[in-house]
Amino acid sequence: MSCKALLILLLLSVWALVSAGPVAGAVLGPWDDTPTTIPKSAMGAPALALASAPSAAFSIRAEARVEPKRETYPSNLPLDYIVEARWRGELGAVAVKTPQNPTLENLECERTSVANHTHPESGEASAEFRFTLKPVAQGAAHVGGSALEYSTGPEKAAAALHVDGVDLIIGKPQRDWRRIGAWGGAGAAGVAIVALGGLLFFRRVAHREPEAPPPPSPFEALRAQAAALDRHLIEGDEAAFYGEAREIACKGLALAGLFDRRSPTATEFAQWLDSRPDDEREALRPAQAVLEQAERVRFAAARPTADENRAARKDLEAALSRLEKIAPKEESGEARSS
C-alpha cells in the first residue's frame, strides 16, 4: 500500500472518532460542584442585612435594619437599630436569646427593648430586639454585626444566625422650626402682654388653677411589669416567666390588703378563697390559677404549652384588674384585715 493511501486511511479514522463523540464508558473529568460566591454590592452601605439558617429543614431568618431609613442622619436625633428573627410557626416554637449590644463607632446606646410579634397573614412569628442609638458627632458611624442564638425542637438544639453591620453618615443637626416659631410667637406675645398687662393680671387672679392629677395607681406598675413577661418566653425560660408572674400576683394581693402582705402558697390561697363570699371567690379565681401553675412549673418541672402560657398571662391581667377593685380607694397601700 502506498504512503498516500495510508495517509487517507489515517485521516478517515480521525474524522470518525471526532464525529462519534466520547466513547461509551470513557472517564470524564471530575464535576465541579463548588458553589459560586456572589460578591457584595458596591452601592454603598446596606439599609438591610439578611442572613438565613444553615438548614433547609427549618425556616428561620434574621435581619438588621435602621429606622428611620435615611441617607444622612441628623446629629441631634436618635435612631433605632433593629435586629429581628422571624420563623414559620408559633412564638413558643423557637427560643431566641437576647443578643449582646453591638459594637458602636461614633454612636452611643441610650436604651434597648424586646418585643415579640405574630404575623397571621404569613403564619410566622418574630422576636425583635431594638437598640436606640444617639449620634456622638458628625461624620462616619458604624454599627457592628450581631449574632442571634436560638434553639428549637424538644432537645433545644442551639444554633445562631449572623447579620452584617451597617455603615451610617451622621450629618448636621436638624433645625427645629417649631422652636424657632415659638421664639417668634413669644416676642409677639410679649408685646401683647405689655399692652394688655392689666387685663391679663386680673384674668390670672380670677382664673382657678387646675387641680393636680391624682397619683397613678400602684397597679399600673404591676401591669407594666406583667407586659414585659414575654421576654422570658422569647429566651425559652418558662421558670422565670412563672416565677415573676407569681411575684406580681402576690404583690397585687398585698395591695388589695389580703394576707397581711404575705406570699401565700396555692393551697393556702385556695383554702382562704373557699371561705369568701361567692362573688369575691369567683372574682379571684384567676389569681388562684396563676399561683397553681407557677408551683407546677417550679416544683413539678411542668413544661406548659404556648396556649397555656397565653392563658396564664390573661389570668394574671384579670387578677390585677379584680384586685384593684377590691383594694381600698383612699389608701390602697395599707392592708385590710382578711
PyMOL commands that set and color helices and strands:
alter all, ss='L'
color gray80, all
select helices_A, chain A and resi 3-20+91-93+177-195+197-206+218-227+230-234+238-255+259-261+266-274+278-283+285-299+306-326
alter helices_A, ss='H'
color red, helices_A
select strands_A, chain A and resi 48-52+60-67+73-74+79-88+94-96+104-105+107-119+124-135+139-143+146-152+157-163+166-171
alter strands_A, ss='S'
color yellow, strands_A
deselect
rebuild
show_as cartoon
